[in-house]
Each structure stands twice: as C-alpha cells, then as structure tokens.
C-alpha cells in the first residue's frame, strides 16, 4: 500500500509537470500513504520478534575467526603514554638543536 501511494504521487507529479499545471496531490492518495504508514508502524511494534541479548565477546570472536580485520583494529588497545618522558625527550632534542 505504501509503495502504491508513493508511485501514485510520483505519477501525479510527473503528469502535472508535463502539462504545466499546479501540482496538487489528491486527498485519497494522501490518506492512502498516511494509513499505510500507520499500519506499517503498528505491524512493526506488535509483530516484531523479541530482542535477544548480544554477547559482544562472542560476536568479536566470531568476527576474528571469519577474518574480519576491522574488528581487530578496534580490539587493539595501545598502552598509556608517559607524557613526562616525552616532554623530557622533546626538551633534550630542543637543547641539542640550540
């Protein structure tokens, strides 16, 4: 029903543009689209399956076994950076350059 309403609107707009008239969508097409959206939303809410919990570790392990490289990048966690050591190294390099 929703696709039919969308197709009807497309055809009406195409026809009206071809004959240079003002585009006015008929009320029955508007009601068809609104009703089909309401029916679709109700169907999705009441007839959807129950959600199941996802174990992220099982998901990641399955992705690793399948050779998915994107998740291996996400799984990599670098260690902490010693900022004071970096500052000392930077300062000593600056002193050598001066």
Jmol script that loads the backbone (N, CA, C; Angstrom):
load data "model"
ATOM      1  N   UNK A   1       0.816  -1.184   0.000  1.00  0.00           N
ATOM      2  CA  UNK A   1       0.000   0.000   0.000  1.00  0.00           C
ATOM      3  C   UNK A   1       0.871   1.264   0.000  1.00  0.00           C
ATOM      4  N   UNK A   2       1.933   1.220   0.788  1.00  0.00           N
ATOM      5  CA  UNK A   2       2.816   2.377   0.871  1.00  0.00           C
ATOM      6  C   UNK A   2       3.520   2.621  -0.463  1.00  0.00           C
ATOM      7  N   UNK A   3       3.995   1.551  -1.092  1.00  0.00           N
ATOM      8  CA  UNK A   3       4.657   1.695  -2.386  1.00  0.00           C
ATOM      9  C   UNK A   3       3.682   2.192  -3.452  1.00  0.00           C
ATOM     10  N   UNK A   4       2.448   1.729  -3.386  1.00  0.00           N
ATOM     11  CA  UNK A   4       1.442   2.178  -4.350  1.00  0.00           C
ATOM     12  C   UNK A   4       1.167   3.665  -4.179  1.00  0.00           C
ATOM     13  N   UNK A   5       1.085   4.113  -2.922  1.00  0.00           N
ATOM     14  CA  UNK A   5       0.871   5.536  -2.668  1.00  0.00           C
ATOM     15  C   UNK A   5       2.022   6.380  -3.176  1.00  0.00           C
ATOM     16  N   UNK A   6       3.245   5.916  -2.938  1.00  0.00           N
ATOM     17  CA  UNK A   6       4.419   6.636  -3.434  1.00  0.00           C
ATOM     18  C   UNK A   6       4.460   6.686  -4.948  1.00  0.00           C
ATOM     19  N   UNK A   7       4.120   5.561  -5.580  1.00  0.00           N
ATOM     20  CA  UNK A   7       4.094   5.509  -7.043  1.00  0.00           C
ATOM     21  C   UNK A   7       3.012   6.443  -7.591  1.00  0.00           C
ATOM     22  N   UNK A   8       1.858   6.475  -6.922  1.00  0.00           N
ATOM     23  CA  UNK A   8       0.769   7.356  -7.359  1.00  0.00           C
ATOM     24  C   UNK A   8       1.188   8.823  -7.286  1.00  0.00           C
ATOM     25  N   UNK A   9       1.851   9.192  -6.197  1.00  0.00           N
ATOM     26  CA  UNK A   9       2.315  10.574  -6.050  1.00  0.00           C
ATOM     27  C   UNK A   9       3.322  10.906  -7.147  1.00  0.00           C
ATOM     28  N   UNK A  10       4.234   9.979  -7.427  1.00  0.00           N
ATOM     29  CA  UNK A  10       5.230  10.198  -8.484  1.00  0.00           C
ATOM     30  C   UNK A  10       4.548  10.400  -9.837  1.00  0.00           C
ATOM     31  N   UNK A  11       3.583   9.576 -10.144  1.00  0.00           N
ATOM     32  CA  UNK A  11       2.877   9.685 -11.424  1.00  0.00           C
ATOM     33  C   UNK A  11       2.093  10.992 -11.520  1.00  0.00           C
ATOM     34  N   UNK A  12       1.445  11.388 -10.433  1.00  0.00           N
ATOM     35  CA  UNK A  12       0.659  12.626 -10.442  1.00  0.00           C
ATOM     36  C   UNK A  12       1.577  13.830 -10.646  1.00  0.00           C
ATOM     37  N   UNK A  13       2.692  13.861  -9.926  1.00  0.00           N
ATOM     38  CA  UNK A  13       3.634  14.976 -10.054  1.00  0.00           C
ATOM     39  C   UNK A  13       4.211  15.027 -11.467  1.00  0.00           C
ATOM     40  N   UNK A  14       4.573  13.862 -12.015  1.00  0.00           N
ATOM     41  CA  UNK A  14       5.112  13.823 -13.383  1.00  0.00           C
ATOM     42  C   UNK A  14       4.087  14.320 -14.393  1.00  0.00           C
ATOM     43  N   UNK A  15       2.843  13.897 -14.242  1.00  0.00           N
ATOM     44  CA  UNK A  15       1.788  14.303 -15.166  1.00  0.00           C
ATOM     45  C   UNK A  15       1.524  15.801 -15.076  1.00  0.00           C
ATOM     46  N   UNK A  16       1.435  16.326 -13.854  1.00  0.00           N
ATOM     47  CA  UNK A  16       1.144  17.747 -13.682  1.00  0.00           C
ATOM     48  C   UNK A  16       2.284  18.626 -14.202  1.00  0.00           C
ATOM     49  N   UNK A  17       3.532  18.178 -14.030  1.00  0.00           N
ATOM     50  CA  UNK A  17       4.660  18.957 -14.547  1.00  0.00           C
ATOM     51  C   UNK A  17       4.687  18.943 -16.066  1.00  0.00           C
ATOM     52  N   UNK A  18       4.276  17.833 -16.661  1.00  0.00           N
ATOM     53  CA  UNK A  18       4.322  17.740 -18.125  1.00  0.00           C
ATOM     54  C   UNK A  18       3.279  18.634 -18.788  1.00  0.00           C
ATOM     55  N   UNK A  19       2.179  18.903 -18.094  1.00  0.00           N
ATOM     56  CA  UNK A  19       1.156  19.772 -18.683  1.00  0.00           C
ATOM     57  C   UNK A  19       1.171  21.167 -18.055  1.00  0.00           C
ATOM     58  N   UNK A  20       2.234  21.472 -17.299  1.00  0.00           N
ATOM     59  CA  UNK A  20       2.440  22.793 -16.687  1.00  0.00           C
ATOM     60  C   UNK A  20       1.267  23.243 -15.832  1.00  0.00           C
ATOM     61  N   UNK A  21       0.806  22.356 -14.977  1.00  0.00           N
ATOM     62  CA  UNK A  21      -0.247  22.718 -14.031  1.00  0.00           C
ATOM     63  C   UNK A  21       0.314  22.665 -12.617  1.00  0.00           C
ATOM     64  N   UNK A  22      -0.409  23.321 -11.706  1.00  0.00           N
ATOM     65  CA  UNK A  22      -0.005  23.304 -10.305  1.00  0.00           C
ATOM     66  C   UNK A  22      -0.140  21.879  -9.759  1.00  0.00           C
ATOM     67  N   UNK A  23       0.883  21.436  -9.039  1.00  0.00           N
ATOM     68  CA  UNK A  23       0.878  20.070  -8.501  1.00  0.00           C
ATOM     69  C   UNK A  23       0.047  20.056  -7.230  1.00  0.00           C
ATOM     70  N   UNK A  24      -1.064  19.342  -7.280  1.00  0.00           N
ATOM     71  CA  UNK A  24      -1.919  19.177  -6.108  1.00  0.00           C
ATOM     72  C   UNK A  24      -2.227  17.694  -5.986  1.00  0.00           C
ATOM     73  N   UNK A  25      -1.766  17.102  -4.899  1.00  0.00           N
ATOM     74  CA  UNK A  25      -1.946  15.664  -4.691  1.00  0.00           C
ATOM     75  C   UNK A  25      -3.349  15.431  -4.135  1.00  0.00           C
ATOM     76  N   UNK A  26      -4.094  14.503  -4.725  1.00  0.00           N
ATOM     77  CA  UNK A  26      -5.453  14.223  -4.260  1.00  0.00           C
ATOM     78  C   UNK A  26      -5.472  13.695  -2.824  1.00  0.00           C
ATOM     79  N   UNK A  27      -6.555  13.998  -2.133  1.00  0.00           N
ATOM     80  CA  UNK A  27      -6.695  13.621  -0.729  1.00  0.00           C
ATOM     81  C   UNK A  27      -6.709  12.105  -0.545  1.00  0.00           C
ATOM     82  N   UNK A  28      -7.237  11.357  -1.513  1.00  0.00           N
ATOM     83  CA  UNK A  28      -7.277   9.901  -1.353  1.00  0.00           C
ATOM     84  C   UNK A  28      -5.875   9.297  -1.374  1.00  0.00           C
ATOM     85  N   UNK A  29      -4.970   9.882  -2.143  1.00  0.00           N
ATOM     86  CA  UNK A  29      -3.589   9.388  -2.172  1.00  0.00           C
ATOM     87  C   UNK A  29      -2.886   9.734  -0.862  1.00  0.00           C
ATOM     88  N   UNK A  30      -3.123  10.933  -0.356  1.00  0.00           N
ATOM     89  CA  UNK A  30      -2.536  11.335   0.925  1.00  0.00           C
ATOM     90  C   UNK A  30      -3.025  10.421   2.038  1.00  0.00           C
ATOM     91  N   UNK A  31      -4.326  10.151   2.067  1.00  0.00           N
ATOM     92  CA  UNK A  31      -4.879   9.255   3.086  1.00  0.00           C
ATOM     93  C   UNK A  31      -4.324   7.841   2.949  1.00  0.00           C
ATOM     94  N   UNK A  32      -4.130   7.385   1.717  1.00  0.00           N
ATOM     95  CA  UNK A  32      -3.567   6.052   1.494  1.00  0.00           C
ATOM     96  C   UNK A  32      -2.160   5.950   2.070  1.00  0.00           C
ATOM     97  N   UNK A  33      -1.344   6.971   1.845  1.00  0.00           N
ATOM     98  CA  UNK A  33       0.028   6.960   2.356  1.00  0.00           C
ATOM     99  C   UNK A  33       0.035   7.024   3.882  1.00  0.00           C
ATOM    100  N   UNK A  34      -0.772   7.898   4.458  1.00  0.00           N
ATOM    101  CA  UNK A  34      -0.820   8.026   5.920  1.00  0.00           C
ATOM    102  C   UNK A  34      -1.320   6.740   6.558  1.00  0.00           C
ATOM    103  N   UNK A  35      -2.382   6.162   6.010  1.00  0.00           N
ATOM    104  CA  UNK A  35      -2.928   4.919   6.554  1.00  0.00           C
ATOM    105  C   UNK A  35      -1.922   3.777   6.441  1.00  0.00           C
ATOM    106  N   UNK A  36      -1.230   3.702   5.325  1.00  0.00           N
ATOM    107  CA  UNK A  36      -0.251   2.625   5.166  1.00  0.00           C
ATOM    108  C   UNK A  36       0.924   2.804   6.124  1.00  0.00           C
ATOM    109  N   UNK A  37       1.338   4.039   6.401  1.00  0.00           N
ATOM    110  CA  UNK A  37       2.397   4.272   7.383  1.00  0.00           C
ATOM    111  C   UNK A  37       1.958   3.867   8.787  1.00  0.00           C
ATOM    112  N   UNK A  38       0.723   4.188   9.134  1.00  0.00           N
ATOM    113  CA  UNK A  38       0.198   3.805  10.448  1.00  0.00           C
ATOM    114  C   UNK A  38       0.136   2.288  10.575  1.00  0.00           C
ATOM    115  N   UNK A  39      -0.378   1.623   9.552  1.00  0.00           N
ATOM    116  CA  UNK A  39      -0.459   0.157   9.574  1.00  0.00           C
ATOM    117  C   UNK A  39       0.934  -0.450   9.663  1.00  0.00           C
ATOM    118  N   UNK A  40       1.884   0.091   8.919  1.00  0.00           N
ATOM    119  CA  UNK A  40       3.254  -0.421   8.948  1.00  0.00           C
ATOM    120  C   UNK A  40       3.862  -0.282  10.342  1.00  0.00           C
ATOM    121  N   UNK A  41       3.686   0.879  10.973  1.00  0.00           N
ATOM    122  CA  UNK A  41       4.250   1.094  12.312  1.00  0.00           C
ATOM    123  C   UNK A  41       3.621   0.164  13.340  1.00  0.00           C
ATOM    124  N   UNK A  42       2.308  -0.002  13.277  1.00  0.00           N
ATOM    125  CA  UNK A  42       1.625  -0.908  14.207  1.00  0.00           C
ATOM    126  C   UNK A  42       2.106  -2.335  14.010  1.00  0.00           C
ATOM    127  N   UNK A  43       2.249  -2.752  12.766  1.00  0.00           N
ATOM    128  CA  UNK A  43       2.719  -4.114  12.473  1.00  0.00           C
ATOM    129  C   UNK A  43       4.127  -4.317  13.011  1.00  0.00           C
ATOM    130  N   UNK A  44       5.001  -3.337  12.849  1.00  0.00           N
ATOM    131  CA  UNK A  44       6.381  -3.463  13.332  1.00  0.00           C
ATOM    132  C   UNK A  44       6.425  -3.567  14.849  1.00  0.00           C
ATOM    133  N   UNK A  45       5.571  -2.821  15.545  1.00  0.00           N
ATOM    134  CA  UNK A  45       5.590  -2.820  17.006  1.00  0.00           C
ATOM    135  C   UNK A  45       5.013  -4.114  17.569  1.00  0.00           C
ATOM    136  N   UNK A  46       3.873  -4.548  17.063  1.00  0.00           N
ATOM    137  CA  UNK A  46       3.185  -5.686  17.666  1.00  0.00           C
ATOM    138  C   UNK A  46       3.663  -7.047  17.175  1.00  0.00           C
ATOM    139  N   UNK A  47       4.221  -7.131  15.996  1.00  0.00           N
ATOM    140  CA  UNK A  47       4.578  -8.437  15.458  1.00  0.00           C
ATOM    141  C   UNK A  47       6.081  -8.645  15.319  1.00  0.00           C
ATOM    142  N   UNK A  48       6.862  -7.786  15.919  1.00  0.00           N
ATOM    143  CA  UNK A  48       8.318  -7.956  15.878  1.00  0.00           C
ATOM    144  C   UNK A  48       8.728  -9.022  16.886  1.00  0.00           C
ATOM    145  N   UNK A  49       9.805  -9.732  16.577  1.00  0.00           N
ATOM    146  CA  UNK A  49      10.301 -10.745  17.497  1.00  0.00           C
ATOM    147  C   UNK A  49      10.927 -10.069  18.711  1.00  0.00           C
ATOM    148  N   UNK A  50      10.991 -10.824  19.795  1.00  0.00           N
ATOM    149  CA  UNK A  50      11.611 -10.283  20.998  1.00  0.00           C
ATOM    150  C   UNK A  50      13.110 -10.146  20.771  1.00  0.00           C
ATOM    151  N   UNK A  51      13.669  -9.075  21.296  1.00  0.00           N
ATOM    152  CA  UNK A  51      15.099  -8.842  21.157  1.00  0.00           C
ATOM    153  C   UNK A  51      15.864  -9.789  22.072  1.00  0.00           C
ATOM    154  N   UNK A  52      16.984 -10.263  21.583  1.00  0.00           N
ATOM    155  CA  UNK A  52      17.812 -11.163  22.370  1.00  0.00           C
ATOM    156  C   UNK A  52      19.077 -10.431  22.783  1.00  0.00           C
ATOM    157  N   UNK A  53      19.601 -10.762  23.978  1.00  0.00           N
ATOM    158  CA  UNK A  53      20.835 -10.098  24.402  1.00  0.00           C
ATOM    159  C   UNK A  53      22.006 -10.511  23.505  1.00  0.00           C
ATOM    160  N   UNK A  54      22.914  -9.587  23.320  1.00  0.00           N
ATOM    161  CA  UNK A  54      24.077  -9.833  22.474  1.00  0.00           C
ATOM    162  C   UNK A  54      25.313  -9.899  23.362  1.00  0.00           C
ATOM    163  N   UNK A  55      26.057 -10.958  23.230  1.00  0.00           N
ATOM    164  CA  UNK A  55      27.328 -11.074  23.931  1.00  0.00           C
ATOM    165  C   UNK A  55      28.406 -10.538  22.997  1.00  0.00           C
ATOM    166  N   UNK A  56      28.960  -9.383  23.351  1.00  0.00           N
ATOM    167  CA  UNK A  56      29.922  -8.717  22.475  1.00  0.00           C
ATOM    168  C   UNK A  56      31.180  -9.556  22.286  1.00  0.00           C
ATOM    169  N   UNK A  57      31.604 -10.240  23.339  1.00  0.00           N
ATOM    170  CA  UNK A  57      32.828 -11.041  23.211  1.00  0.00           C
ATOM    171  C   UNK A  57      32.624 -12.197  22.235  1.00  0.00           C
ATOM    172  N   UNK A  58      31.453 -12.833  22.253  1.00  0.00           N
ATOM    173  CA  UNK A  58      31.172 -13.909  21.294  1.00  0.00           C
ATOM    174  C   UNK A  58      31.128 -13.353  19.871  1.00  0.00           C
ATOM    175  N   UNK A  59      30.555 -12.180  19.725  1.00  0.00           N
ATOM    176  CA  UNK A  59      30.461 -11.540  18.415  1.00  0.00           C
ATOM    177  C   UNK A  59      31.852 -11.226  17.866  1.00  0.00           C
ATOM    178  N   UNK A  60      32.708 -10.650  18.701  1.00  0.00           N
ATOM    179  CA  UNK A  60      34.056 -10.294  18.265  1.00  0.00           C
ATOM    180  C   UNK A  60      34.860 -11.541  17.930  1.00  0.00           C
ATOM    181  N   UNK A  61      34.745 -12.589  18.751  1.00  0.00           N
ATOM    182  CA  UNK A  61      35.474 -13.827  18.468  1.00  0.00           C
ATOM    183  C   UNK A  61      35.029 -14.433  17.144  1.00  0.00           C
ATOM    184  N   UNK A  62      33.734 -14.391  16.862  1.00  0.00           N
ATOM    185  CA  UNK A  62      33.235 -14.913  15.587  1.00  0.00           C
ATOM    186  C   UNK A  62      33.768 -14.084  14.426  1.00  0.00           C
ATOM    187  N   UNK A  63      33.848 -12.775  14.603  1.00  0.00           N
ATOM    188  CA  UNK A  63      34.377 -11.911  13.550  1.00  0.00           C
ATOM    189  C   UNK A  63      35.868 -12.159  13.324  1.00  0.00           C
ATOM    190  N   UNK A  64      36.606 -12.390  14.405  1.00  0.00           N
ATOM    191  CA  UNK A  64      38.039 -12.668  14.267  1.00  0.00           C
ATOM    192  C   UNK A  64      38.260 -13.978  13.518  1.00  0.00           C
ATOM    193  N   UNK A  65      37.453 -14.985  13.843  1.00  0.00           N
ATOM    194  CA  UNK A  65      37.593 -16.279  13.178  1.00  0.00           C
ATOM    195  C   UNK A  65      37.258 -16.187  11.696  1.00  0.00           C
ATOM    196  N   UNK A  66      36.341 -15.292  11.357  1.00  0.00           N
ATOM    197  CA  UNK A  66      35.968 -15.148   9.950  1.00  0.00           C
ATOM    198  C   UNK A  66      36.972 -14.290   9.174  1.00  0.00           C
ATOM    199  N   UNK A  67      37.938 -13.699   9.872  1.00  0.00           N
ATOM    200  CA  UNK A  67      38.966 -12.913   9.192  1.00  0.00           C
ATOM    201  C   UNK A  67      38.588 -11.464   8.982  1.00  0.00           C
ATOM    202  N   UNK A  68      37.681 -10.942   9.782  1.00  0.00           N
ATOM    203  CA  UNK A  68      37.265  -9.551   9.669  1.00  0.00           C
ATOM    204  C   UNK A  68      38.327  -8.661  10.311  1.00  0.00           C
ATOM    205  N   UNK A  69      39.055  -7.899   9.509  1.00  0.00           N
ATOM    206  CA  UNK A  69      40.176  -7.113  10.013  1.00  0.00           C
ATOM    207  C   UNK A  69      39.746  -5.832  10.714  1.00  0.00           C
ATOM    208  N   UNK A  70      38.569  -5.343  10.415  1.00  0.00           N
ATOM    209  CA  UNK A  70      38.111  -4.093  11.030  1.00  0.00           C
ATOM    210  C   UNK A  70      37.991  -4.260  12.539  1.00  0.00           C
ATOM    211  N   UNK A  71      37.471  -5.395  12.977  1.00  0.00           N
ATOM    212  CA  UNK A  71      37.294  -5.600  14.405  1.00  0.00           C
ATOM    213  C   UNK A  71      38.616  -5.843  15.124  1.00  0.00           C
ATOM    214  N   UNK A  72      39.616  -6.339  14.425  1.00  0.00           N
ATOM    215  CA  UNK A  72      40.919  -6.497  15.071  1.00  0.00           C
ATOM    216  C   UNK A  72      41.535  -5.131  15.360  1.00  0.00           C
ATOM    217  N   UNK A  73      41.260  -4.145  14.512  1.00  0.00           N
ATOM    218  CA  UNK A  73      41.735  -2.779  14.763  1.00  0.00           C
ATOM    219  C   UNK A  73      41.043  -2.202  15.994  1.00  0.00           C
ATOM    220  N   UNK A  74      39.747  -2.455  16.126  1.00  0.00           N
ATOM    221  CA  UNK A  74      39.007  -1.952  17.279  1.00  0.00           C
ATOM    222  C   UNK A  74      39.438  -2.635  18.565  1.00  0.00           C
ATOM    223  N   UNK A  75      39.877  -3.879  18.467  1.00  0.00           N
ATOM    224  CA  UNK A  75      40.255  -4.642  19.645  1.00  0.00           C
ATOM    225  C   UNK A  75      41.638  -4.244  20.156  1.00  0.00           C
ATOM    226  N   UNK A  76      42.462  -3.628  19.311  1.00  0.00           N
ATOM    227  CA  UNK A  76      43.815  -3.241  19.704  1.00  0.00           C
ATOM    228  C   UNK A  76      43.752  -2.025  20.617  1.00  0.00           C
ATOM    229  N   UNK A  77      44.354  -2.154  21.789  1.00  0.00           N
ATOM    230  CA  UNK A  77      44.376  -1.046  22.738  1.00  0.00           C
ATOM    231  C   UNK A  77      45.822  -0.738  23.102  1.00  0.00           C
ATOM    232  N   UNK A  78      46.350   0.393  22.646  1.00  0.00           N
ATOM    233  CA  UNK A  78      47.738   0.726  22.993  1.00  0.00           C
ATOM    234  C   UNK A  78      47.849   1.075  24.474  1.00  0.00           C
ATOM    235  N   UNK A  79      49.043   0.910  25.025  1.00  0.00           N
ATOM    236  CA  UNK A  79      49.271   1.234  26.429  1.00  0.00           C
ATOM    237  C   UNK A  79      49.278   2.736  26.656  1.00  0.00           C
ATOM    238  N   UNK A  80      49.436   3.119  27.923  1.00  0.00           N
ATOM    239  CA  UNK A  80      49.480   4.531  28.261  1.00  0.00           C
ATOM    240  C   UNK A  80      50.792   5.141  27.789  1.00  0.00           C
ATOM    241  N   UNK A  81      50.743   6.403  27.436  1.00  0.00           N
ATOM    242  CA  UNK A  81      51.932   7.131  27.006  1.00  0.00           C
ATOM    243  C   UNK A  81      52.425   7.954  28.193  1.00  0.00           C
ATOM    244  N   UNK A  82      53.714   7.855  28.475  1.00  0.00           N
ATOM    245  CA  UNK A  82      54.301   8.635  29.555  1.00  0.00           C
ATOM    246  C   UNK A  82      54.604  10.036  29.021  1.00  0.00           C
ATOM    247  N   UNK A  83      53.742  10.968  29.360  1.00  0.00           N
ATOM    248  CA  UNK A  83      53.856  12.333  28.853  1.00  0.00           C
ATOM    249  C   UNK A  83      55.121  13.003  29.382  1.00  0.00           C
ATOM    250  N   UNK A  84      55.458  12.755  30.642  1.00  0.00           N
ATOM    251  CA  UNK A  84      56.659  13.391  31.214  1.00  0.00           C
ATOM    252  C   UNK A  84      57.915  12.937  30.473  1.00  0.00           C
ATOM    253  N   UNK A  85      57.968  11.644  30.152  1.00  0.00           N
ATOM    254  CA  UNK A  85      59.113  11.130  29.405  1.00  0.00           C
ATOM    255  C   UNK A  85      59.183  11.779  28.021  1.00  0.00           C
ATOM    256  N   UNK A  86      58.039  11.931  27.378  1.00  0.00           N
ATOM    257  CA  UNK A  86      58.004  12.578  26.061  1.00  0.00           C
ATOM    258  C   UNK A  86      58.465  14.030  26.164  1.00  0.00           C
ATOM    259  N   UNK A  87      58.065  14.724  27.243  1.00  0.00           N
ATOM    260  CA  UNK A  87      58.481  16.118  27.428  1.00  0.00           C
ATOM    261  C   UNK A  87      59.988  16.211  27.624  1.00  0.00           C
ATOM    262  N   UNK A  88      60.548  15.299  28.441  1.00  0.00           N
ATOM    263  CA  UNK A  88      61.995  15.304  28.658  1.00  0.00           C
ATOM    264  C   UNK A  88      62.746  15.052  27.357  1.00  0.00           C
ATOM    265  N   UNK A  89      62.254  14.092  26.589  1.00  0.00           N
ATOM    266  CA  UNK A  89      62.897  13.763  25.319  1.00  0.00           C
ATOM    267  C   UNK A  89      62.821  14.954  24.361  1.00  0.00           C
ATOM    268  N   UNK A  90      61.676  15.619  24.318  1.00  0.00           N
ATOM    269  CA  UNK A  90      61.497  16.791  23.458  1.00  0.00           C
ATOM    270  C   UNK A  90      62.419  17.923  23.897  1.00  0.00           C
ATOM    271  N   UNK A  91      62.491  18.123  25.218  1.00  0.00           N
ATOM    272  CA  UNK A  91      63.334  19.193  25.751  1.00  0.00           C
ATOM    273  C   UNK A  91      64.804  18.935  25.437  1.00  0.00           C
ATOM    274  N   UNK A  92      65.245  17.675  25.588  1.00  0.00           N
ATOM    275  CA  UNK A  92      66.650  17.359  25.290  1.00  0.00           C
ATOM    276  C   UNK A  92      66.947  17.520  23.798  1.00  0.00           C
ATOM    277  N   UNK A  93      66.011  17.169  22.937  1.00  0.00           N
ATOM    278  CA  UNK A  93      66.204  17.367  21.498  1.00  0.00           C
ATOM    279  C   UNK A  93      66.295  18.849  21.155  1.00  0.00           C
ATOM    280  N   UNK A  94      65.462  19.669  21.794  1.00  0.00           N
ATOM    281  CA  UNK A  94      65.487  21.115  21.556  1.00  0.00           C
ATOM    282  C   UNK A  94      66.817  21.718  22.015  1.00  0.00           C
ATOM    283  N   UNK A  95      67.322  21.225  23.170  1.00  0.00           N
ATOM    284  CA  UNK A  95      68.594  21.742  23.677  1.00  0.00           C
ATOM    285  C   UNK A  95      69.749  21.357  22.758  1.00  0.00           C
ATOM    286  N   UNK A  96      69.701  20.158  22.184  1.00  0.00           N
ATOM    287  CA  UNK A  96      70.749  19.722  21.265  1.00  0.00           C
ATOM    288  C   UNK A  96      70.725  20.535  19.978  1.00  0.00           C
ATOM    289  N   UNK A  97      69.534  20.921  19.551  1.00  0.00           N
ATOM    290  CA  UNK A  97      69.413  21.696  18.315  1.00  0.00           C
ATOM    291  C   UNK A  97      69.857  23.142  18.515  1.00  0.00           C
ATOM    292  N   UNK A  98      69.776  23.643  19.747  1.00  0.00           N
ATOM    293  CA  UNK A  98      70.129  25.049  20.010  1.00  0.00           C
ATOM    294  C   UNK A  98      71.591  25.292  20.087  1.00  0.00           C
TER     295      UNK A  98
END
end "model"
wireframe off; spacefill off
backbone 0.3
color backbone group
